[in-house]
Amino acid sequence: MKGKRFSEQEIVAILREAERGDQTIADLCRAHGIADHTFYRWRRQFGSLPAPELRRLRELEKENARLKRIVVDRDLEIDALRELVSKNY
């Protein structure tokens, strides 16, 4: 079952809250309804990034995924054309 999807601002806020050290990581995760593993993954991925850079990272990831889909589609078209050309000769 898929859980709640947190925005970049929410992730950064949770990570900053953990940096303050008011609560243990386990208590913080329980309060926000996330797994410990999710917190540590977020910290590894986003911990050193400020919010604007985090937003830019997300945009770049989306653009990269779009470009990868374009390349795959282009490769499929090339394979189909090669197969068509080989049948004609």
LOFIMI-663478 format. One record per atom (N, C-alpha, C): residue in one letter; atom name; x, y, z. Coordinates in pm, 1 decimal, m for minus. Layout:
// residues N
> aa, at, xx, yy, zz
> A, CA, X, Y, Z
...
// end
This chain:
// residues 89
> aa, at, xx, yy, zz
> M, N, 84.5, m115.9, 0.0
> M, CA, 0.0, 0.0, 0.0
> M, C, 90.1, 123.7, 0.0
> K, N, 60.1, 217.0, m85.1
> K, CA, 139.4, 337.1, m98.6
> K, C, 101.6, 438.5, 8.4
> G, N, 201.6, 496.0, 70.3
> G, CA, 178.0, 591.7, 177.6
> G, C, 165.7, 733.3, 125.5
> K, N, 168.3, 827.3, 219.7
> K, CA, 156.5, 968.6, 184.8
> K, C, 282.6, 1014.2, 112.9
> R, N, 265.9, 1097.4, 15.7
> R, CA, 377.8, 1154.3, m57.7
> R, C, 406.8, 1291.6, 1.3
> F, N, 527.8, 1311.0, 50.0
> F, CA, 565.7, 1436.3, 112.8
> F, C, 625.6, 1530.4, 9.8
> S, N, 598.4, 1658.6, 25.0
> S, CA, 657.3, 1759.2, m63.8
> S, C, 800.7, 1786.6, m19.3
> E, N, 873.7, 1856.6, m105.1
> E, CA, 1012.0, 1889.6, m72.5
> E, C, 1019.9, 1973.3, 54.1
> Q, N, 928.3, 2066.8, 69.7
> Q, CA, 928.0, 2152.9, 186.6
> Q, C, 902.6, 2072.2, 314.0
> E, N, 811.4, 1975.0, 305.4
> E, CA, 783.0, 1891.4, 421.8
> E, C, 903.7, 1806.2, 459.4
> I, N, 970.9, 1750.8, 359.0
> I, CA, 1088.9, 1669.1, 384.5
> I, C, 1197.6, 1752.8, 451.1
> V, N, 1223.4, 1870.9, 396.2
> V, CA, 1324.9, 1958.9, 453.2
> V, C, 1287.7, 1998.0, 595.6
> A, N, 1159.5, 2025.7, 619.9
> A, CA, 1115.7, 2063.4, 754.6
> A, C, 1137.6, 1948.9, 853.6
> I, N, 1108.5, 1826.4, 811.7
> I, CA, 1128.9, 1710.4, 898.8
> I, C, 1278.1, 1691.4, 926.7
> L, N, 1361.0, 1705.5, 824.2
> L, CA, 1505.5, 1691.0, 843.0
> L, C, 1560.9, 1800.1, 934.3
> R, N, 1512.2, 1922.4, 919.7
> R, CA, 1557.6, 2032.7, 1005.9
> R, C, 1512.6, 2009.6, 1150.5
> E, N, 1392.2, 1955.6, 1165.8
> E, CA, 1341.0, 1924.6, 1299.2
> E, C, 1430.3, 1820.8, 1367.3
> A, N, 1477.3, 1724.1, 1289.5
> A, CA, 1566.1, 1621.9, 1344.1
> A, C, 1701.7, 1681.8, 1381.8
> E, N, 1747.9, 1779.9, 1304.7
> E, CA, 1876.9, 1843.4, 1334.5
> E, C, 1872.6, 1919.7, 1466.0
> R, N, 1756.1, 1972.9, 1500.7
> R, CA, 1743.6, 2046.6, 1626.5
> R, C, 1767.4, 1954.7, 1745.4
> G, N, 1732.0, 1827.5, 1731.6
> G, CA, 1758.4, 1730.2, 1836.9
> G, C, 1660.6, 1732.6, 1952.2
> D, N, 1543.1, 1789.7, 1934.7
> D, CA, 1443.7, 1792.8, 2041.7
> D, C, 1386.4, 1654.0, 2070.6
> Q, N, 1376.7, 1571.5, 1966.1
> Q, CA, 1320.3, 1437.1, 1978.8
> Q, C, 1420.3, 1336.6, 1922.6
> T, N, 1400.7, 1210.7, 1959.4
> T, CA, 1481.0, 1105.9, 1897.1
> T, C, 1428.7, 1084.6, 1754.8
> I, N, 1510.2, 1022.2, 1672.8
> I, CA, 1470.5, 995.1, 1534.0
> I, C, 1346.4, 905.9, 1531.8
> A, N, 1343.1, 806.0, 1618.7
> A, CA, 1228.3, 714.9, 1622.7
> A, C, 1099.9, 789.4, 1658.0
> D, N, 1108.0, 877.9, 1757.5
> D, CA, 988.7, 955.8, 1796.2
> D, C, 945.5, 1049.2, 1684.3
> L, N, 1041.2, 1111.2, 1619.1
> L, CA, 1012.4, 1202.5, 1508.9
> L, C, 944.1, 1128.6, 1394.2
> C, N, 996.5, 1011.4, 1361.3
> C, CA, 937.9, 931.6, 1252.6
> C, C, 796.7, 887.5, 1288.1
> R, N, 778.2, 846.9, 1411.5
> R, CA, 645.1, 804.9, 1455.6
> R, C, 546.8, 921.4, 1448.6
> A, N, 591.6, 1041.0, 1486.9
> A, CA, 503.8, 1158.4, 1487.1
> A, C, 460.9, 1197.0, 1345.5
> H, N, 548.9, 1176.0, 1248.3
> H, CA, 516.9, 1213.1, 1110.3
> H, C, 465.4, 1095.7, 1027.4
> G, N, 462.5, 977.9, 1086.3
> G, CA, 407.2, 861.7, 1017.8
> G, C, 496.1, 808.5, 907.9
> I, N, 628.0, 811.8, 929.8
> I, CA, 720.9, 757.4, 831.0
> I, C, 807.2, 651.3, 896.9
> A, N, 865.4, 565.3, 816.4
> A, CA, 954.7, 462.0, 867.7
> A, C, 1092.7, 520.8, 892.8
> D, N, 1166.5, 459.1, 983.3
> D, CA, 1303.3, 504.6, 1010.2
> D, C, 1386.2, 501.2, 882.1
> H, N, 1368.0, 395.1, 806.4
> H, CA, 1442.9, 380.7, 680.9
> H, C, 1415.6, 497.5, 585.8
> T, N, 1290.7, 541.1, 580.3
> T, CA, 1254.5, 654.7, 495.5
> T, C, 1327.0, 780.1, 541.1
> F, N, 1331.2, 803.1, 671.1
> F, CA, 1400.9, 920.4, 723.2
> F, C, 1548.1, 918.4, 683.4
> Y, N, 1614.5, 805.5, 704.2
> Y, CA, 1757.4, 798.2, 673.5
> Y, C, 1783.0, 809.2, 523.2
> R, N, 1690.6, 757.5, 442.1
> R, CA, 1703.3, 772.9, 297.1
> R, C, 1689.3, 919.3, 258.1
> W, N, 1592.8, 987.5, 316.7
> W, CA, 1575.9, 1131.6, 291.4
> W, C, 1699.3, 1208.4, 334.5
> R, N, 1752.1, 1173.4, 450.5
> R, CA, 1868.7, 1245.8, 500.5
> R, C, 1988.8, 1224.4, 409.6
> R, N, 2007.7, 1103.3, 359.9
> R, CA, 2117.4, 1075.2, 267.8
> R, C, 2096.8, 1149.6, 135.7
> Q, N, 1973.9, 1154.8, 89.1
> Q, CA, 1944.0, 1213.6, m40.6
> Q, C, 1931.7, 1366.0, m35.2
> F, N, 1866.8, 1417.8, 67.4
> F, CA, 1832.8, 1559.8, 69.8
> F, C, 1895.5, 1638.0, 184.3
> G, N, 1964.7, 1574.7, 273.3
> G, CA, 2010.7, 1638.5, 395.6
> G, C, 2093.3, 1763.5, 376.8
> S, N, 2179.9, 1765.4, 278.6
> S, CA, 2269.8, 1879.4, 263.5
> S, C, 2216.3, 1985.0, 166.6
> L, N, 2098.9, 1963.6, 111.9
> L, CA, 2045.1, 2056.3, 11.8
> L, C, 1946.1, 2154.9, 73.7
> P, N, 1959.7, 2282.8, 41.4
> P, CA, 1854.2, 2377.2, 80.0
> P, C, 1730.5, 2356.6, m7.8
> A, N, 1618.2, 2410.0, 32.7
> A, CA, 1490.4, 2387.2, m36.4
> A, C, 1493.5, 2423.9, m184.9
> P, N, 1549.8, 2539.0, m227.4
> P, CA, 1549.3, 2569.6, m371.0
> P, C, 1629.8, 2468.6, m454.0
> E, N, 1741.9, 2423.8, m399.9
> E, CA, 1820.9, 2324.4, m472.6
> E, C, 1749.3, 2190.3, m477.0
> L, N, 1676.1, 2159.0, m372.8
> L, CA, 1598.9, 2035.9, m369.2
> L, C, 1491.1, 2036.6, m476.7
> R, N, 1424.8, 2150.3, m490.9
> R, CA, 1321.7, 2164.1, m594.4
> R, C, 1384.3, 2148.2, m732.4
> R, N, 1500.3, 2208.1, m753.7
> R, CA, 1571.2, 2197.9, m882.4
> R, C, 1613.6, 2053.5, m909.3
> L, N, 1655.2, 1982.1, m804.8
> L, CA, 1692.1, 1841.4, m820.1
> L, C, 1572.3, 1760.3, m868.6
> R, N, 1456.6, 1784.5, m810.7
> R, CA, 1335.2, 1714.0, m854.6
> R, C, 1303.4, 1744.5, m1001.1
> E, N, 1316.6, 1868.9, m1040.0
> E, CA, 1290.2, 1906.9, m1179.4
> E, C, 1388.2, 1836.6, m1273.3
> L, N, 1514.2, 1831.2, m1234.7
> L, CA, 1614.2, 1763.9, m1317.9
> L, C, 1587.3, 1614.0, m1328.1
> E, N, 1543.3, 1553.3, m1218.6
> E, CA, 1510.3, 1410.8, m1222.4
> E, C, 1393.7, 1384.3, m1317.3
> K, N, 1292.7, 1470.3, m1315.0
> K, CA, 1178.5, 1454.9, m1406.0
> K, C, 1222.9, 1471.8, m1550.9
> E, N, 1305.8, 1571.8, m1576.4
> E, CA, 1355.5, 1595.3, m1712.3
> E, C, 1439.5, 1477.7, m1759.8
> N, N, 1522.7, 1422.8, m1671.6
> N, CA, 1605.0, 1308.1, m1706.9
> N, C, 1518.0, 1187.2, m1741.9
> A, N, 1413.7, 1163.2, m1664.8
> A, CA, 1323.0, 1052.0, m1693.5
> A, C, 1253.9, 1071.7, m1828.4
> R, N, 1213.3, 1195.0, m1858.0
> R, CA, 1148.8, 1224.0, m1986.2
> R, C, 1245.1, 1198.2, m2101.7
> L, N, 1368.8, 1241.3, m2087.7
> L, CA, 1467.3, 1221.2, m2194.0
> L, C, 1499.4, 1073.1, m2213.0
> K, N, 1503.7, 997.3, m2104.7
> K, CA, 1527.3, 853.5, m2115.7
> K, C, 1414.0, 785.9, m2193.2
> R, N, 1288.9, 828.6, m2166.4
> R, CA, 1175.6, 772.2, m2241.7
> R, C, 1186.6, 805.1, m2389.6
> I, N, 1229.9, 925.9, m2421.4
> I, CA, 1246.6, 965.2, m2561.7
> I, C, 1351.9, 877.4, m2629.4
> V, N, 1463.1, 853.2, m2561.3
> V, CA, 1569.9, 770.0, m2617.7
> V, C, 1520.5, 627.4, m2640.2
> V, N, 1445.4, 573.9, m2545.7
> V, CA, 1392.0, 438.1, m2561.1
> V, C, 1297.9, 432.2, m2680.5
> D, N, 1209.5, 530.3, m2692.6
> D, CA, 1117.6, 533.4, m2806.7
> D, C, 1194.2, 541.6, m2938.5
> R, N, 1296.5, 624.6, m2940.6
> R, CA, 1378.1, 639.7, m3062.2
> R, C, 1448.7, 509.3, m3096.9
> D, N, 1500.4, 438.8, m2995.8
> D, CA, 1566.5, 310.6, m3019.6
> D, C, 1468.6, 208.1, m3076.4
> L, N, 1346.4, 207.8, m3025.8
> L, CA, 1245.0, 116.0, m3078.0
> L, C, 1212.8, 146.6, m3223.7
> E, N, 1202.4, 275.0, m3255.9
> E, CA, 1177.2, 313.5, m3394.7
> E, C, 1291.7, 270.6, m3485.4
> I, N, 1413.6, 288.7, m3440.8
> I, CA, 1530.8, 249.8, m3520.8
> I, C, 1532.2, 99.6, m3542.6
> D, N, 1503.7, 21.5, m3437.3
> D, CA, 1499.3, m124.1, m3451.5
> D, C, 1390.9, m166.8, m3550.0
> A, N, 1275.2, m103.1, m3542.6
> A, CA, 1166.2, m137.1, m3634.3
> A, C, 1204.8, m103.7, m3778.5
> L, N, 1268.8, 9.8, m3799.6
> L, CA, 1311.6, 46.6, m3935.2
> L, C, 1419.2, m46.9, m3987.1
> R, N, 1512.0, m86.5, m3902.7
> R, CA, 1614.9, m182.7, m3945.2
> R, C, 1554.1, m316.5, m3984.3
> E, N, 1456.6, m360.6, m3905.0
> E, CA, 1389.8, m485.4, m3937.1
> E, C, 1314.0, m474.9, m4069.1
> L, N, 1250.9, m362.9, m4094.5
> L, CA, 1177.8, m339.8, m4217.8
> L, C, 1273.8, m337.8, m4337.5
> V, N, 1386.4, m272.3, m4322.1
> V, CA, 1484.1, m262.9, m4429.4
> V, C, 1545.0, m401.2, m4457.6
> S, N, 1572.5, m478.6, m4353.6
> S, CA, 1632.4, m610.6, m4374.3
> S, C, 1535.3, m705.9, m4444.6
> K, N, 1406.4, m690.7, m4425.8
> K, CA, 1306.8, m775.3, m4492.2
> K, C, 1298.2, m739.6, m4641.4
> N, N, 1322.0, m613.5, m4673.7
> N, CA, 1311.7, m571.6, m4812.6
> N, C, 1430.7, m615.3, m4895.2
> Y, N, 1542.1, m649.3, m4831.3
> Y, CA, 1662.5, m690.7, m4907.7
> Y, C, 1697.1, m833.2, m4889.2
// end
